[in-house]
Every structure is written in structure tokens, then in C-alpha cells.
Amino acid sequence: MKLSFSGLRALVTGAGKGIGRDTVKALHASGAKVVAVTRTNADLVSLAKECPGIEPVCVDLGDWEATEKALGGIGPVDLLVNNAAIAIAQPFLEATKEAFDRSFHVNLRSVLQVSQMVAKGMIDRGVAGSIVNVSSIVAYVTFPGLANYCSTKGAMTMLTKAMAMELGPHKRWRTLSTVSSSCSATAVPLPVALASWWTLVTWPPRLPGRGGPQSGFPGSTLETKLLPISQPGPYATALPSTQLPAPNVIV
């Protein structure tokens, strides 16, 4: 399916690697002007070479003040993809305050902060805007050693519901959705990779109702993310994910 985002401006967080990077490339190829946000400058440099004309922004989204400074004046945004996340592997009994705070600051608080900035601009401009929050299968099925990460993704589901309820009444709102990916081949710390491997060998080998494996590469999730914001339904405020073992009905 050929999607077109010509004339629209998108902002993608966690754009340096994996799903975020492929999302930037797909939006760029589909005609969107893309603001690519990540904390690693080297990733932005290489991404800018692959996608000439993108607007690179290097900032640690776990830092509220730095994020406000970097994105507070970002200008009009039509499409927002909240993808940035970190997974710090620690057994529950060894989880630290630092890891807990860092996980929630990057994975959840930044979604609140960046979405506030973008949504206010959309409403003020009276445009039909779209926000996609990238969650994870671990919002519903836990991984060993990832109590912090799983908690942030579960909380993101409720944050998305709250956002949809409050933003939905704005007449020109387009879509607000959450997409929960399964295991994806992207750069993660070794303990996280081992936890993913453990899950893959103990879970059913295929996606329910699908013929393919339940793990994949970042690009395999792109249509799930981009289709809702390119072709919203008349009743779409927040859409169900298509990559969950159980329904994920948002609103």
C-alpha cells in the first residue's frame, strides 16, 4: 500500500535506531517533512545522509528542561510519533531508584511533555492532527528482568486513553492511537536480548491468526503505525493495535 504524507510535517522521537529510524525513512519517502529527534548525534548525522532535508534535533528526552528548550519552539507539527524508549534490565528485587526514574522519564514523561507541545499547536492552528504512541507487547505480557520497562508501557496505554478522551472532543482531531510492537530486531542491551529470546522460545511460535512469526524487523511494524494517521476512520479517536495477543481497545 502506497501512503502519502505530502505537505505534512512529522515529528518522530527515538529516531536514531530501529523502529524510529525506519519510521523517519518511511515518512520521508512518502513526502513528509520530518523532524527527527534522538539523543545520539552520530545517529542523526547518518540519518540525515540517508534522508536529505530532515530536521535533526539532538536532545535527551529524559531531561524535561532540555526537551522544552529543544522542542518548545519546534513550530507546526501535523503528525507525532512518540517512539523514544529505553529498557534497563534489572531483576525486580534489584531494581534501583535511578533506573526506575530514568525509565519513566524517557518512556512515559516525555510522551506527556512532547504530546502537550504538539497537541496545543494542532488545536491552536485548527488542523487535523495525529499522534501515535509506540508501546510494546510487554504492556500486556511481562518479560523477566524488565519490571521498570513493562510498567512504563502499561502506563502508556492508560495515558493514551486519557489523551484520547480529552483531545477527542476537538472537532478537527484526526487520530490518536497506540501501537504495541512484538519483539523486533533492534539494538538493545544483552540482558534485554536474552529476555526476548527466552520469551520467543516459550511463547506460541506464531502471531494469533497470522501465518508469520511474532518477532520481526523494525520495518515490519511501519504499516501498523502509519496507516491510522494516513487513513483515519470516521469514528477513530484511538485505534486498536493489530499486534497483540488480546484486543487493545483504546477508546
CORFENCOR-V955348 format. One record per residue. N is the residue number from 1. PSI is psi in whole degrees, -180 to 180 (none if undefined). BURIAL is I if it has 24 or more other ideal C-beta (glycine too) atoms within 12 Angstrom, else O. Layout:
# CORFENCOR-V955348
N,PSI,BURIAL ; N,PSI,BURIAL
This chain:
# CORFENCOR-V955348
1,129,O ; 2,118,O ; 3,145,I ; 4,129,O ; 5,27,I ; 6,133,O ; 7,-1,O ; 8,153,I ; 9,125,I ; 10,151,I ; 11,126,I ; 12,123,I ; 13,159,I ; 14,40,I ; 15,-5,I ; 16,-31,I ; 17,166,I ; 18,-133,I ; 19,-42,I ; 20,-44,I ; 21,-46,I ; 22,-32,I ; 23,-44,I ; 24,-47,I ; 25,-39,I ; 26,-43,I ; 27,-42,I ; 28,-44,I ; 29,-23,I ; 30,9,I ; 31,0,O ; 32,151,I ; 33,126,I ; 34,130,I ; 35,116,I ; 36,121,I ; 37,126,I ; 38,167,I ; 39,-7,I ; 40,111,I ; 41,-37,O ; 42,-36,O ; 43,-38,I ; 44,-39,I ; 45,-48,O ; 46,-35,O ; 47,-39,I ; 48,-30,I ; 49,-37,O ; 50,-32,O ; 51,78,I ; 52,135,O ; 53,-8,O ; 54,158,I ; 55,105,I ; 56,136,I ; 57,118,I ; 58,113,I ; 59,147,I ; 60,108,I ; 61,-10,I ; 62,-9,I ; 63,107,O ; 64,-48,I ; 65,-43,O ; 66,-37,O ; 67,-42,I ; 68,-43,O ; 69,-41,O ; 70,-35,I ; 71,-7,I ; 72,-31,O ; 73,33,O ; 74,-21,I ; 75,-170,O ; 76,134,I ; 77,130,I ; 78,-32,I ; 79,129,I ; 80,129,I ; 81,106,I ; 82,95,I ; 83,-20,I ; 84,135,I ; 85,154,I ; 86,152,I ; 87,108,I ; 88,113,I ; 89,117,I ; 90,133,I ; 91,149,O ; 92,-45,O ; 93,-12,O ; 94,5,O ; 95,136,O ; 96,159,O ; 97,-42,O ; 98,-45,O ; 99,-39,I ; 100,-51,I ; 101,-44,O ; 102,-43,I ; 103,-47,I ; 104,-32,I ; 105,-45,I ; 106,-48,I ; 107,-26,I ; 108,-51,I ; 109,-37,I ; 110,-31,I ; 111,-45,I ; 112,-50,I ; 113,-51,I ; 114,-38,I ; 115,-38,I ; 116,-48,I ; 117,-50,I ; 118,-44,I ; 119,-40,I ; 120,-42,O ; 121,-41,I ; 122,-45,I ; 123,-43,I ; 124,-36,O ; 125,-15,O ; 126,32,O ; 127,162,O ; 128,105,O ; 129,161,I ; 130,139,I ; 131,131,I ; 132,122,I ; 133,120,I ; 134,110,I ; 135,-150,I ; 136,158,I ; 137,-25,I ; 138,-3,I ; 139,-15,I ; 140,-28,I ; 141,120,I ; 142,153,O ; 143,146,I ; 144,137,O ; 145,8,I ; 146,42,I ; 147,-43,I ; 148,-49,I ; 149,-47,I ; 150,-40,I ; 151,-40,I ; 152,-37,I ; 153,-35,I ; 154,-41,I ; 155,-33,I ; 156,-35,I ; 157,-45,I ; 158,-36,I ; 159,-41,I ; 160,-40,I ; 161,-44,I ; 162,-42,I ; 163,-44,I ; 164,-41,I ; 165,-41,O ; 166,-30,O ; 167,-25,I ; 168,-41,I ; 169,-18,O ; 170,122,O ; 171,-32,O ; 172,12,O ; 173,137,I ; 174,-76,I ; 175,152,I ; 176,117,I ; 177,162,I ; 178,140,I ; 179,126,I ; 180,110,I ; 181,153,I ; 182,-161,I ; 183,132,I ; 184,144,I ; 185,91,O ; 186,171,I ; 187,120,O ; 188,158,I ; 189,153,O ; 190,-45,O ; 191,-34,O ; 192,-41,I ; 193,-40,O ; 194,-39,O ; 195,-40,I ; 196,-42,I ; 197,-44,O ; 198,-42,O ; 199,-41,I ; 200,-35,I ; 201,-12,O ; 202,-20,O ; 203,165,O ; 204,142,O ; 205,-10,O ; 206,156,O ; 207,138,I ; 208,126,O ; 209,4,O ; 210,158,O ; 211,-15,O ; 212,169,O ; 213,160,O ; 214,1,I ; 215,161,I ; 216,-168,I ; 217,159,O ; 218,-41,I ; 219,-22,I ; 220,-15,I ; 221,-2,I ; 222,-43,I ; 223,-36,O ; 224,-37,I ; 225,-42,I ; 226,-30,I ; 227,-45,I ; 228,-34,I ; 229,-10,I ; 230,-32,I ; 231,70,O ; 232,147,I ; 233,164,O ; 234,-21,O ; 235,15,O ; 236,111,I ; 237,-51,I ; 238,136,I ; 239,155,I ; 240,146,I ; 241,152,I ; 242,10,I ; 243,35,I ; 244,152,I ; 245,-15,O ; 246,157,O ; 247,142,O ; 248,73,I ; 249,122,O ; 250,-56,I ; 251,none,I
